[in-house]
Amino acid sequence: MPEADFYDYVRGRSDVVPEGHTEAGMRAYRHLVHLGASQMIEAHHPELRSALGDEAWQALIADFVRQSAWTSHFYGDLHDEFLSYLDRVQRT
């Protein structure tokens, strides 16, 4: 399933570059998804961003993007999914 391979790579679930794509291009997609998620979540949770510091913040965003059930094409929909993610993480 080529589309699933694409999304798995972009979300960091796989490091296998999907057929028909270049590694550089896929790294750019992954970076943009993580950057967009980071910016939108930080807009709602600046105190969390400040408290965690750069390394822990980037790890949190990477884990969120990798594990979340986020299916919307709109970054604005991330806030509710991020709250659900935090709830799931706190329960485990």
Sine and cosine of phi, psi and omega as CSV:
sin_phi,cos_phi,sin_psi,cos_psi,sin_omega,cos_omega
0.00,0.00,0.99,-0.11,-0.10,-0.99
-0.85,0.52,-0.63,0.77,-0.01,-1.00
-0.90,0.43,-0.66,0.75,0.03,-1.00
-0.90,0.44,-0.62,0.78,0.04,-1.00
-0.88,0.47,-0.64,0.77,0.02,-1.00
-0.88,0.47,-0.79,0.62,-0.03,-1.00
-0.91,0.40,-0.60,0.80,0.05,-1.00
-0.89,0.46,-0.65,0.76,0.03,-1.00
-0.92,0.39,-0.76,0.65,-0.06,-1.00
-0.87,0.50,-0.60,0.80,-0.02,-1.00
-0.99,0.12,-0.12,0.99,0.02,-1.00
1.00,0.07,0.27,0.96,0.03,-1.00
-0.99,0.12,-0.29,0.96,0.00,-1.00
-0.55,-0.83,0.50,-0.87,0.10,-1.00
-0.94,-0.35,0.20,0.98,0.03,-1.00
-1.00,0.05,0.88,-0.48,-0.01,-1.00
-0.93,0.36,0.83,-0.55,-0.01,-1.00
-0.88,0.47,0.54,-0.84,0.03,-1.00
-0.84,0.54,0.68,-0.73,0.03,-1.00
1.00,0.00,0.02,1.00,-0.01,-1.00
-0.82,-0.57,0.42,-0.91,0.07,-1.00
-1.00,-0.09,0.41,-0.91,0.02,-1.00
-0.89,0.46,-0.68,0.73,-0.01,-1.00
-0.89,0.46,-0.67,0.74,0.02,-1.00
-0.90,0.44,-0.67,0.75,-0.01,-1.00
-0.94,0.35,-0.60,0.80,0.07,-1.00
-0.89,0.45,-0.60,0.80,0.03,-1.00
-0.91,0.42,-0.71,0.71,0.05,-1.00
-0.85,0.52,-0.73,0.68,-0.02,-1.00
-0.87,0.50,-0.72,0.70,0.00,-1.00
-0.86,0.51,-0.71,0.70,-0.04,-1.00
-0.91,0.42,-0.62,0.79,0.04,-1.00
-0.90,0.43,-0.73,0.68,0.01,-1.00
-0.90,0.43,-0.65,0.76,0.02,-1.00
-0.89,0.45,-0.73,0.68,0.01,-1.00
-0.88,0.48,-0.70,0.72,0.02,-1.00
-0.89,0.45,-0.71,0.71,-0.01,-1.00
-0.86,0.50,-0.72,0.69,-0.03,-1.00
-0.91,0.41,-0.67,0.74,-0.01,-1.00
-0.93,0.36,-0.66,0.76,-0.01,-1.00
-0.94,0.33,-0.65,0.76,0.03,-1.00
-0.88,0.47,-0.56,0.83,0.02,-1.00
-0.87,0.49,-0.55,0.84,0.01,-1.00
-1.00,-0.02,-0.40,0.92,-0.11,-0.99
-0.72,-0.70,0.84,0.55,-0.03,-1.00
-0.89,0.45,-0.52,0.85,0.00,-1.00
-0.93,0.37,-0.58,0.81,0.06,-1.00
-0.91,0.40,-0.68,0.73,0.02,-1.00
-0.86,0.51,-0.72,0.70,0.00,-1.00
-0.91,0.41,-0.66,0.75,-0.05,-1.00
-0.92,0.38,-0.57,0.82,-0.08,-1.00
-0.98,0.19,-0.58,0.82,-0.13,-0.99
0.99,0.11,0.19,-0.98,-0.15,-0.99
-0.87,0.50,-0.79,0.61,-0.11,-0.99
-0.90,0.44,-0.74,0.67,-0.01,-1.00
-0.92,0.39,-0.59,0.81,0.03,-1.00
-0.89,0.46,-0.74,0.67,0.00,-1.00
-0.89,0.46,-0.62,0.79,0.04,-1.00
-0.91,0.42,-0.65,0.76,0.03,-1.00
-0.89,0.45,-0.72,0.69,-0.01,-1.00
-0.90,0.44,-0.69,0.72,0.01,-1.00
-0.88,0.48,-0.68,0.74,0.01,-1.00
-0.91,0.41,-0.67,0.74,0.04,-1.00
-0.87,0.50,-0.76,0.64,-0.02,-1.00
-0.88,0.47,-0.66,0.75,-0.02,-1.00
-0.92,0.38,-0.68,0.74,-0.15,-0.99
-0.99,-0.13,-0.28,0.96,-0.14,-0.99
-0.93,0.38,0.32,-0.95,0.07,-1.00
-0.99,-0.12,0.29,0.96,-0.04,-1.00
-0.87,0.49,0.87,-0.50,-0.01,-1.00
-0.85,-0.52,-0.16,0.99,-0.03,-1.00
-0.94,0.35,0.48,-0.88,0.07,-1.00
-1.00,0.01,0.05,1.00,-0.07,-1.00
-0.93,-0.37,0.82,-0.58,0.01,-1.00
-0.89,0.45,-0.46,0.89,0.00,-1.00
-0.88,0.47,-0.34,0.94,0.01,-1.00
-1.00,0.09,0.00,1.00,-0.08,-1.00
-0.94,0.34,-0.51,0.86,-0.13,-0.99
-0.83,0.56,-0.79,0.62,-0.01,-1.00
-0.89,0.45,-0.64,0.77,0.02,-1.00
-0.92,0.39,-0.60,0.80,0.04,-1.00
-0.90,0.43,-0.66,0.75,0.05,-1.00
-0.89,0.46,-0.64,0.76,0.07,-1.00
-0.90,0.44,-0.66,0.75,0.03,-1.00
-0.87,0.49,-0.75,0.67,0.01,-1.00
-0.87,0.50,-0.63,0.78,0.03,-1.00
-0.89,0.45,-0.69,0.72,0.01,-1.00
-0.90,0.44,-0.67,0.74,-0.02,-1.00
-0.92,0.40,-0.64,0.77,-0.02,-1.00
-0.92,0.39,-0.50,0.87,-0.01,-1.00
-0.98,0.20,-0.26,0.97,-0.02,-1.00
-0.98,-0.18,0.00,0.00,0.00,0.00
